[in-house]
Amino acid sequence: MPSLQISHVLKQTQSSYPEIPILEVRLLLQHALRVDRAWLIANQYDVLEANVYAEFLALLKRRLDGEPIAYILGYREFYGFKLKVTPDTLIPRPDTETLVDAALDKLSSLSVAQLSLLDLGTGSGAIALAIAKHKPQTQVTAVDVSEKALEVACINACTLGVSNVDLLQSDWFSALHGKFFDVIVTNPPYIEEGDPHLLLGSLPYEPVTALAAGKDGLDDLRTIIVQARQHLRPNGWLLLEHGYNQANSVARLMHEAGFQEIGHRYDLAGIARVTIGCAK
């Protein structure tokens, strides 16, 4: 049995499994120890209990088998917040922070006393909660077709102390008859069915219904674009996240649906990640 000293375990793991980033190794060990990063650094010469070491090895095996670290740990950092995630929810990506930034900018530009925003397909609640936290005077409605996803979003809302979010089970707009919003945001499924990327990385572990949308990946975007105008107030805005190569197609669909002032927001890689349009 090798030494169970924390520093030795970290070095040995990094040497044996270089494909796992050292940051992830540290996170897995912190999870097994139930400690934070500061504790791990301050106590790196402590000796691990055998049961803790065994738990760490079990967690490491799950990661080596391809399971996303967010599902192993049970959380993901997003927009400065720690969010609970499960296999019933999509893992929030940094690219989606572009959508949050765009929504916050748009809300700040509107001269309406009581603003309302709708987040379609909220999943873990990442987008809705980030917006609600930064805009406490805005009433946010977040919907998802999955009851289990809404349970996760509810837990996250309680943990973050967000009270200006209403969570509702709905297949896109199906449960929103007669409701109108100043801004609608969504990160819908937009990967093409059969895309080989669905077999790579964390995607095989994530709910496919939150990822793929028809042969060209645009099925759900088409539905949302057509129906959104019925739920937007005059001069309301629709903000859509989409794939790296879909900006022109989404802009065309929005133009055909009567949206105006169509534009794009770019992620940190300079990719048009969000398309925006106004319902005049």
C-alpha positions as CSV (number, residue, x, y, z in Angstrom):
1,M,0.0,0.0,0.0
2,P,1.6,3.4,-1.0
3,S,1.8,6.3,1.4
4,L,-1.6,7.9,1.9
5,Q,-0.2,11.3,2.5
6,I,-2.3,13.9,0.6
7,S,0.7,15.4,-1.4
8,H,1.9,11.9,-2.4
9,V,-1.6,10.9,-3.5
10,L,-1.9,14.0,-5.7
11,K,1.5,13.5,-7.3
12,Q,1.0,9.8,-7.9
13,T,-2.4,10.3,-9.4
14,Q,-1.1,13.1,-11.7
15,S,1.8,10.8,-12.8
16,S,-0.4,7.7,-13.4
17,Y,-3.3,9.5,-15.1
18,P,-2.0,12.6,-16.9
19,E,-5.2,12.7,-19.0
20,I,-7.1,13.9,-15.9
21,P,-6.2,17.6,-15.2
22,I,-4.7,18.2,-11.8
23,L,-7.5,20.7,-11.0
24,E,-10.0,17.8,-11.4
25,V,-7.9,15.5,-9.3
26,R,-7.8,18.1,-6.5
27,L,-11.6,18.6,-6.8
28,L,-12.2,14.9,-6.5
29,L,-10.0,14.6,-3.4
30,Q,-11.6,17.6,-1.8
31,H,-15.0,15.9,-2.5
32,A,-13.9,12.7,-0.8
33,L,-12.5,14.7,2.2
34,R,-15.5,17.1,2.3
35,V,-13.1,20.0,2.4
36,D,-12.3,23.1,0.3
37,R,-9.2,24.1,-1.6
38,A,-7.7,26.1,1.2
39,W,-7.9,23.2,3.6
40,L,-6.3,20.8,1.1
41,I,-3.3,23.2,0.6
42,A,-2.9,23.8,4.3
43,N,-3.0,20.1,5.2
44,Q,-1.2,18.6,2.2
45,Y,1.1,16.5,4.5
46,D,-1.8,14.9,6.4
47,V,-2.4,11.2,5.9
48,L,-5.6,10.0,4.4
49,E,-7.8,7.5,6.1
50,A,-8.1,4.3,4.2
51,N,-11.8,4.7,3.6
52,V,-11.3,8.3,2.3
53,Y,-8.6,7.0,-0.1
54,A,-11.0,4.3,-1.3
55,E,-13.7,6.8,-2.0
56,F,-11.3,9.0,-3.9
57,L,-10.2,6.0,-6.1
58,A,-13.9,5.3,-6.8
59,L,-14.5,8.9,-7.8
60,L,-11.4,8.8,-10.0
61,K,-12.6,5.7,-11.7
62,R,-15.9,7.3,-12.6
63,R,-14.0,10.3,-14.1
64,L,-11.7,7.9,-16.0
65,D,-14.7,6.1,-17.4
66,G,-15.9,9.5,-18.8
67,E,-18.5,10.6,-16.4
68,P,-18.6,14.5,-16.2
69,I,-16.9,15.8,-13.2
70,A,-20.0,18.1,-12.6
71,Y,-22.2,15.0,-12.1
72,I,-19.6,13.4,-9.9
73,L,-19.3,16.4,-7.7
74,G,-23.0,17.3,-8.0
75,Y,-22.4,20.9,-8.9
76,R,-21.0,23.3,-11.4
77,E,-19.9,26.9,-11.1
78,F,-21.8,29.3,-13.4
79,Y,-21.7,33.1,-13.5
80,G,-20.1,33.2,-10.1
81,F,-22.6,30.9,-8.5
82,K,-22.4,27.2,-7.4
83,L,-25.3,25.3,-8.9
84,K,-26.5,21.8,-8.2
85,V,-26.6,19.6,-11.3
86,T,-27.8,16.1,-11.9
87,P,-28.1,13.8,-15.0
88,D,-31.6,15.3,-15.3
89,T,-30.1,18.7,-16.2
90,L,-27.7,20.0,-18.8
91,I,-24.3,21.0,-17.4
92,P,-24.1,24.8,-17.7
93,R,-21.3,26.0,-20.1
94,P,-19.2,29.1,-20.0
95,D,-20.5,30.0,-23.4
96,T,-24.0,30.4,-22.0
97,E,-22.8,33.3,-19.8
98,T,-22.8,35.2,-23.1
99,L,-26.6,34.8,-23.1
100,V,-26.9,36.0,-19.5
101,D,-24.7,39.1,-20.3
102,A,-26.9,39.9,-23.3
103,A,-30.1,39.6,-21.2
104,L,-28.8,41.7,-18.4
105,D,-27.7,44.4,-20.9
106,K,-31.1,44.3,-22.6
107,L,-33.0,44.5,-19.3
108,S,-30.9,47.5,-18.3
109,S,-31.8,49.3,-21.5
110,L,-35.6,49.0,-21.1
111,S,-37.5,51.8,-19.5
112,V,-40.3,49.7,-18.0
113,A,-41.3,50.0,-14.3
114,Q,-41.8,46.3,-13.7
115,L,-39.9,44.1,-16.1
116,S,-40.7,40.4,-16.8
117,L,-38.4,37.8,-18.3
118,L,-39.1,34.2,-19.5
119,D,-36.4,31.5,-19.5
120,L,-37.4,28.6,-21.7
121,G,-36.0,25.1,-20.9
122,T,-34.4,26.3,-17.6
123,G,-32.8,22.9,-16.6
124,S,-30.8,23.6,-13.5
125,G,-32.1,27.2,-13.5
126,A,-28.6,28.6,-14.4
127,I,-29.7,31.3,-16.7
128,A,-32.9,32.3,-14.9
129,L,-31.2,32.4,-11.5
130,A,-28.2,34.4,-12.7
131,I,-30.5,37.0,-14.2
132,A,-32.8,37.1,-11.2
133,K,-29.9,37.5,-8.8
134,H,-28.5,40.4,-10.7
135,K,-31.9,42.0,-11.5
136,P,-34.0,41.5,-8.3
137,Q,-36.7,43.9,-9.5
138,T,-37.3,41.8,-12.6
139,Q,-39.9,39.1,-12.3
140,V,-38.5,35.9,-13.9
141,T,-40.5,32.9,-15.1
142,A,-38.5,29.7,-15.7
143,V,-40.1,26.7,-17.5
144,D,-39.0,23.2,-18.3
145,V,-40.8,20.1,-19.5
146,S,-38.9,18.0,-17.1
147,E,-40.3,17.8,-13.5
148,K,-37.0,16.4,-12.2
149,A,-35.1,19.4,-13.8
150,L,-37.5,21.8,-12.1
151,E,-36.8,20.1,-8.8
152,V,-33.1,20.8,-9.2
153,A,-33.8,24.4,-10.2
154,C,-36.0,24.9,-7.1
155,I,-33.2,23.6,-4.9
156,N,-30.8,26.1,-6.6
157,A,-33.2,29.0,-6.2
158,C,-33.5,28.2,-2.4
159,T,-29.8,27.8,-2.0
160,L,-29.1,31.2,-3.7
161,G,-31.9,32.9,-1.8
162,V,-33.7,34.0,-5.1
163,S,-37.3,34.9,-4.6
164,N,-38.2,36.6,-7.8
165,V,-38.4,33.4,-9.9
166,D,-41.5,31.4,-10.7
167,L,-40.8,27.8,-11.8
168,L,-43.4,26.2,-14.0
169,Q,-43.6,22.9,-15.9
170,S,-44.2,23.6,-19.5
171,D,-43.3,22.3,-22.9
172,W,-41.9,25.6,-24.3
173,F,-45.0,27.9,-24.3
174,S,-47.7,25.3,-23.7
175,A,-48.6,26.4,-20.1
176,L,-48.1,30.1,-20.7
177,H,-51.4,31.1,-22.3
178,G,-52.2,34.8,-21.9
179,K,-48.7,35.5,-20.4
180,F,-46.5,38.2,-21.9
181,F,-42.9,39.2,-21.3
182,D,-40.5,42.0,-22.0
183,V,-37.6,39.6,-22.7
184,I,-37.5,35.9,-23.6
185,V,-34.3,33.9,-23.3
186,T,-33.4,30.3,-24.1
187,N,-30.6,27.9,-24.6
188,P,-32.6,25.2,-26.4
189,P,-31.3,21.9,-27.9
190,Y,-29.5,22.8,-31.1
191,I,-27.2,19.9,-32.0
192,E,-27.9,18.0,-35.2
193,E,-29.3,14.4,-34.6
194,G,-26.5,12.0,-35.4
195,D,-23.7,14.6,-34.8
196,P,-20.6,12.6,-33.8
197,H,-20.0,15.2,-31.0
198,L,-22.9,13.6,-29.1
199,L,-20.6,10.7,-28.5
200,L,-17.8,12.8,-27.1
201,G,-16.8,14.2,-23.8
202,S,-19.6,14.7,-21.3
203,L,-22.5,14.7,-23.9
204,P,-23.3,10.9,-23.7
205,Y,-24.1,11.4,-20.0
206,E,-26.3,14.4,-20.5
207,P,-30.0,14.3,-21.4
208,V,-30.2,14.0,-25.2
209,T,-33.5,15.9,-25.2
210,A,-31.6,18.9,-24.0
211,L,-29.0,18.6,-26.7
212,A,-30.3,17.4,-30.1
213,A,-33.1,19.0,-32.2
214,G,-33.8,17.4,-35.6
215,K,-31.6,16.8,-38.6
216,D,-30.3,20.3,-38.8
217,G,-30.4,21.1,-35.1
218,L,-32.9,23.9,-35.6
219,D,-36.3,22.2,-34.8
220,D,-36.7,23.7,-31.4
221,L,-35.4,27.1,-32.4
222,R,-38.0,27.2,-35.2
223,T,-40.8,26.4,-32.8
224,I,-39.6,29.0,-30.3
225,I,-39.1,31.8,-32.8
226,V,-42.6,31.3,-34.3
227,Q,-44.4,31.1,-31.0
228,A,-42.4,33.8,-29.1
229,R,-44.1,36.7,-30.7
230,Q,-47.4,35.6,-29.1
231,H,-45.8,36.1,-25.7
232,L,-43.7,39.2,-26.2
233,R,-44.9,42.7,-25.3
234,P,-44.6,45.4,-27.9
235,N,-40.9,46.1,-28.4
236,G,-40.0,42.9,-26.4
237,W,-36.9,41.0,-27.1
238,L,-36.0,37.4,-28.0
239,L,-32.5,36.2,-27.2
240,L,-31.5,32.8,-28.5
241,E,-28.3,30.8,-27.8
242,H,-27.3,28.5,-30.7
243,G,-24.5,26.5,-32.2
244,Y,-21.2,28.0,-33.5
245,N,-22.3,27.8,-37.1
246,Q,-26.0,28.6,-36.8
247,A,-26.1,32.4,-36.4
248,N,-27.1,33.2,-40.0
249,S,-29.8,30.5,-40.1
250,V,-31.3,31.7,-36.8
251,A,-31.2,35.3,-38.0
252,R,-33.0,34.3,-41.2
253,L,-35.7,32.5,-39.2
254,M,-36.2,35.5,-36.9
255,H,-36.5,37.8,-39.9
256,E,-39.0,35.5,-41.6
257,A,-41.0,35.6,-38.3
258,G,-41.1,39.4,-38.4
259,F,-38.4,40.2,-35.8
260,Q,-36.5,43.4,-36.3
261,E,-33.2,44.9,-35.1
262,I,-31.7,41.5,-35.4
263,G,-28.1,41.2,-34.1
264,H,-25.6,38.9,-32.5
265,R,-23.6,38.6,-29.3
266,Y,-20.2,36.9,-29.4
267,D,-18.6,34.6,-26.9
268,L,-15.0,34.9,-25.6
269,A,-13.8,32.9,-28.6
270,G,-15.3,35.5,-30.9
271,I,-18.1,33.2,-32.1
272,A,-21.6,34.5,-32.7
273,R,-23.2,32.6,-29.8
274,V,-26.5,34.5,-29.3
275,T,-28.9,36.0,-31.8
276,I,-31.2,38.8,-30.7
277,G,-34.4,40.3,-32.3
278,C,-37.1,42.7,-31.3
279,A,-40.9,42.1,-31.7
280,K,-42.2,45.5,-33.0
